[in-house]
Amino acid sequence: MLSAPSCPRSLLRVPTSG
């Protein structure tokens, strides 16, 4: 989930991933 940049929620948690 966190590694998935496709999800906008993951960006909120890990902006570096996006």
Secondary structure, DSSP 8 states (H G I E B T S, - for coil): -TT-TTSHHHHHH-TTT-
